[in-house]
Amino acid sequence: MSEAPRPRQPWWIPPFLGRVPAGVESRNLSLLGAIALALFFEEYDLAMLTSALHRIAADLGMQETQFGLYLGIIRLGALPAFLVIPLADRLGRRRVFLTTVVCTGVFTFLSAFSQTPTQFVVLQMLTRTFFITGSAVAFVIVAEEFPANHRGWGIGMLGALGASGHGLGMLLYSQVEVLPGGWRALYVLGILPVLLLPVFRRKVTETARYHENAARRADHATGGGFAEAIRPLREVARHNPGRALGIALAGFLPAVGLISAFQFTGYYTQDVLGWSPGQYAAMGILGGGLGIIGNVAAGRLGDVFGRRAVGMVLLGSFPIWVGVFYNSSGWVLPVMWVGIVFASSGGRVILRTLATELFPTAQRASASGLFAILDATGAALGLFVLWGVTQGEGEFTYYTTILAVAVAAGALVLLFFPETTRRELEAISDDAPRVASPAPAIAGADGEAGDATPS
């Protein structure tokens, strides 16, 4: 039987990201576009903290030697997400995702009015909580709705389109010297996704897999309350401990080195090398535009050659790009920047994809959340380490290079995962080794136990 015809190319997928593969339906693309738009604005907020760090620090009275502390605390805002993300397995992907869109936009907007480092850090922590939650649920939605042969492409394209928010952030930052309010004006624009909520409500639909699993779970309801809400998260560790540990390490180790490498690019180029905001923005937009192709390339290559091989190559090369970047100047930096973005974005697509593929529907959002939370925890640790060892100005470049090695270490974790390429989600979760549970089995949407699966 011939493959389904190739759908019409949406206007919002840039030509340099390639064509939509045959077999992806129009409804898949409509859903992808809406979710990507939401992530676009959430990534925009992340770009602000990277681009405008030195201006925010000067305005609020932050010292360079304290950057690691402040940024690490902001990253810990992901910890409350540990309790929020499992709700997507109980209340639905759509409901939780839409809530995160509103909360992320509101707290980004309020960050513009911070008067002290404490106020800014607290508001950014809250922003991080809902950004982490929304991002985790977004990748679950795409994984559950896209066909198995193109699941990697869908997740990769979501990552690429969302990451384009960094480009918008850098473009607007290039005008920071003429914007009324300076860096604060950039955060005011964070309210835009709240204004677009009617669009998201119309376009973002609940996944079919969630509906099937919810119907079966309703027949075996065991009560409500908070403990019941986070039950999927406990089931992730109870029934698939090996995969849960692997996902945790895959989130944690690369994040230790990734965050510091990205967080200080703006500071390094502008304060250390003396670049103007326009020069930094040009590098970020042009070089980053090439680099984010890594999202789609990794997704497509993973669909063809396997997730593990592609992920190991990308993550393993990351320390090289970072080491050269932070020990160079001139034309070398934009070239290395492309490598940094390509390797990191592509490698993270592989990790994100695996985090959504390895677990059954009843636990999928929780597993994706486990990855996201350990990713944020690793980032916080990396920044705290940087804060602890940096004693003088300029030393962060050396230690950032050293921390990047943790990304290559994280690549080795992929060796312990099964290959998931071109397999249906149900088949992947069916072959997972499980630990016996005394609770009765409840048939889930995957044709296996849902909330309590015996071996």
HUZI-V252925 format. One record per residue. N is the residue number from 0. PSI is psi in whole degrees, -180 to 180 (* if undefined). Layout:
n=<N | N>
psi=<PSI | PSI>
This chain:
n=<0 | 1 | 2 | 3 | 4 | 5 | 6 | 7 | 8 | 9 | 10 | 11 | 12 | 13 | 14 | 15 | 16 | 17 | 18 | 19 | 20 | 21 | 22 | 23 | 24 | 25 | 26 | 27 | 28 | 29 | 30 | 31 | 32 | 33 | 34 | 35 | 36 | 37 | 38 | 39 | 40 | 41 | 42 | 43 | 44 | 45 | 46 | 47 | 48 | 49 | 50 | 51 | 52 | 53 | 54 | 55 | 56 | 57 | 58 | 59 | 60 | 61 | 62 | 63 | 64 | 65 | 66 | 67 | 68 | 69 | 70 | 71 | 72 | 73 | 74 | 75 | 76 | 77 | 78 | 79 | 80 | 81 | 82 | 83 | 84 | 85 | 86 | 87 | 88 | 89 | 90 | 91 | 92 | 93 | 94 | 95 | 96 | 97 | 98 | 99 | 100 | 101 | 102 | 103 | 104 | 105 | 106 | 107 | 108 | 109 | 110 | 111 | 112 | 113 | 114 | 115 | 116 | 117 | 118 | 119 | 120 | 121 | 122 | 123 | 124 | 125 | 126 | 127 | 128 | 129 | 130 | 131 | 132 | 133 | 134 | 135 | 136 | 137 | 138 | 139 | 140 | 141 | 142 | 143 | 144 | 145 | 146 | 147 | 148 | 149 | 150 | 151 | 152 | 153 | 154 | 155 | 156 | 157 | 158 | 159 | 160 | 161 | 162 | 163 | 164 | 165 | 166 | 167 | 168 | 169 | 170 | 171 | 172 | 173 | 174 | 175 | 176 | 177 | 178 | 179 | 180 | 181 | 182 | 183 | 184 | 185 | 186 | 187 | 188 | 189 | 190 | 191 | 192 | 193 | 194 | 195 | 196 | 197 | 198 | 199 | 200 | 201 | 202 | 203 | 204 | 205 | 206 | 207 | 208 | 209 | 210 | 211 | 212 | 213 | 214 | 215 | 216 | 217 | 218 | 219 | 220 | 221 | 222 | 223 | 224 | 225 | 226 | 227 | 228 | 229 | 230 | 231 | 232 | 233 | 234 | 235 | 236 | 237 | 238 | 239 | 240 | 241 | 242 | 243 | 244 | 245 | 246 | 247 | 248 | 249 | 250 | 251 | 252 | 253 | 254 | 255 | 256 | 257 | 258 | 259 | 260 | 261 | 262 | 263 | 264 | 265 | 266 | 267 | 268 | 269 | 270 | 271 | 272 | 273 | 274 | 275 | 276 | 277 | 278 | 279 | 280 | 281 | 282 | 283 | 284 | 285 | 286 | 287 | 288 | 289 | 290 | 291 | 292 | 293 | 294 | 295 | 296 | 297 | 298 | 299 | 300 | 301 | 302 | 303 | 304 | 305 | 306 | 307 | 308 | 309 | 310 | 311 | 312 | 313 | 314 | 315 | 316 | 317 | 318 | 319 | 320 | 321 | 322 | 323 | 324 | 325 | 326 | 327 | 328 | 329 | 330 | 331 | 332 | 333 | 334 | 335 | 336 | 337 | 338 | 339 | 340 | 341 | 342 | 343 | 344 | 345 | 346 | 347 | 348 | 349 | 350 | 351 | 352 | 353 | 354 | 355 | 356 | 357 | 358 | 359 | 360 | 361 | 362 | 363 | 364 | 365 | 366 | 367 | 368 | 369 | 370 | 371 | 372 | 373 | 374 | 375 | 376 | 377 | 378 | 379 | 380 | 381 | 382 | 383 | 384 | 385 | 386 | 387 | 388 | 389 | 390 | 391 | 392 | 393 | 394 | 395 | 396 | 397 | 398 | 399 | 400 | 401 | 402 | 403 | 404 | 405 | 406 | 407 | 408 | 409 | 410 | 411 | 412 | 413 | 414 | 415 | 416 | 417 | 418 | 419 | 420 | 421 | 422 | 423 | 424 | 425 | 426 | 427 | 428 | 429 | 430 | 431 | 432 | 433 | 434 | 435 | 436 | 437 | 438 | 439 | 440 | 441 | 442 | 443 | 444 | 445 | 446 | 447 | 448 | 449 | 450 | 451 | 452 | 453 | 454>
psi=<131 | 154 | 153 | 151 | 153 | 130 | 164 | 139 | 120 | 149 | -24 | 2 | 109 | 145 | -35 | -12 | 0 | 175 | 155 | 128 | 149 | 138 | -15 | 125 | 162 | -37 | -33 | -43 | -38 | -44 | -45 | -43 | -41 | -45 | -40 | -36 | -42 | -45 | -30 | -47 | -32 | -39 | -30 | -42 | -41 | -38 | -33 | -44 | -32 | -49 | -46 | 15 | -48 | -29 | -40 | -45 | -44 | -39 | -39 | -1 | 35 | 140 | 149 | -41 | -12 | 0 | -47 | -39 | -52 | -47 | -34 | -41 | -41 | -43 | -30 | -9 | -15 | -21 | -43 | -24 | -23 | -31 | -17 | -42 | -41 | -20 | -23 | -23 | -14 | -40 | -15 | 147 | -46 | -47 | -45 | -41 | -47 | -36 | -41 | -34 | -46 | -49 | -40 | -44 | -42 | -46 | -29 | -45 | -46 | -26 | -25 | -21 | 14 | 140 | -15 | 161 | -37 | -45 | -45 | -44 | -43 | -46 | -37 | -30 | -45 | -40 | -43 | -38 | -47 | -27 | -46 | -43 | -49 | -41 | -44 | -44 | -34 | -44 | -31 | -44 | -47 | -43 | -37 | -24 | -21 | 150 | 150 | -40 | -20 | 19 | -41 | -40 | -43 | -45 | -39 | -42 | -38 | -44 | -41 | -46 | -40 | -43 | -19 | -20 | -30 | -39 | -43 | -43 | -44 | -36 | -47 | -35 | -30 | -18 | 16 | -29 | -17 | -10 | 136 | 124 | -5 | -130 | -26 | -34 | -32 | -37 | -29 | -36 | -10 | -10 | -11 | -44 | -27 | -40 | -24 | 11 | -41 | -34 | -46 | -39 | -34 | -36 | -33 | 114 | 161 | 147 | 148 | -38 | -39 | -43 | -45 | -46 | -38 | -38 | -41 | -38 | -33 | -30 | -15 | 33 | 140 | 9 | -180 | -150 | 173 | -41 | -39 | -33 | -38 | 11 | -41 | -36 | -40 | -35 | -32 | -48 | -30 | -43 | -22 | 61 | -36 | -48 | -37 | -44 | -42 | -44 | -40 | -45 | -38 | -29 | -40 | -54 | -52 | -35 | -31 | -40 | -26 | -45 | -46 | -34 | -40 | -39 | -29 | 12 | -43 | -42 | -42 | -47 | -37 | -47 | -36 | -46 | -13 | 22 | 154 | 162 | -36 | -41 | -43 | -42 | -39 | -43 | -44 | -42 | -50 | -50 | -40 | -34 | -39 | -38 | -36 | -9 | -23 | -31 | -54 | -41 | -44 | -41 | -46 | -44 | -37 | -35 | -23 | -50 | -8 | 143 | -43 | -49 | -45 | -44 | -40 | -39 | -46 | -52 | -35 | -27 | -13 | -46 | -29 | -49 | -44 | -44 | -42 | -41 | -50 | 8 | 27 | 179 | 176 | -146 | -18 | -34 | -48 | -36 | -46 | -33 | -41 | -45 | -41 | -49 | -43 | -49 | -42 | -45 | -43 | -43 | -39 | -30 | -43 | -46 | -43 | -43 | -47 | -38 | -29 | -19 | -26 | -4 | 155 | 166 | -41 | -17 | 1 | -45 | -38 | -40 | -42 | -38 | -38 | -45 | -48 | -39 | -41 | -32 | -46 | -38 | -42 | -39 | -43 | -43 | -44 | -41 | -37 | -40 | -44 | -40 | -41 | -33 | -18 | 116 | -24 | 171 | 140 | -16 | -21 | -25 | -40 | -48 | -29 | -39 | -41 | -44 | -26 | -21 | -27 | -26 | -44 | -35 | -38 | -28 | -30 | -23 | -28 | -23 | -23 | 2 | 149 | 156 | 133 | -1 | 131 | 23 | 144 | 149 | -38 | -40 | -37 | -46 | -25 | -33 | 13 | 133 | 137 | 157 | 136 | 146 | 141 | -13 | 152 | 149 | 143 | 120 | 128 | -178 | -16 | 5 | 19 | -179 | 143 | -89 | -18 | 99 | 114 | 161 | *>
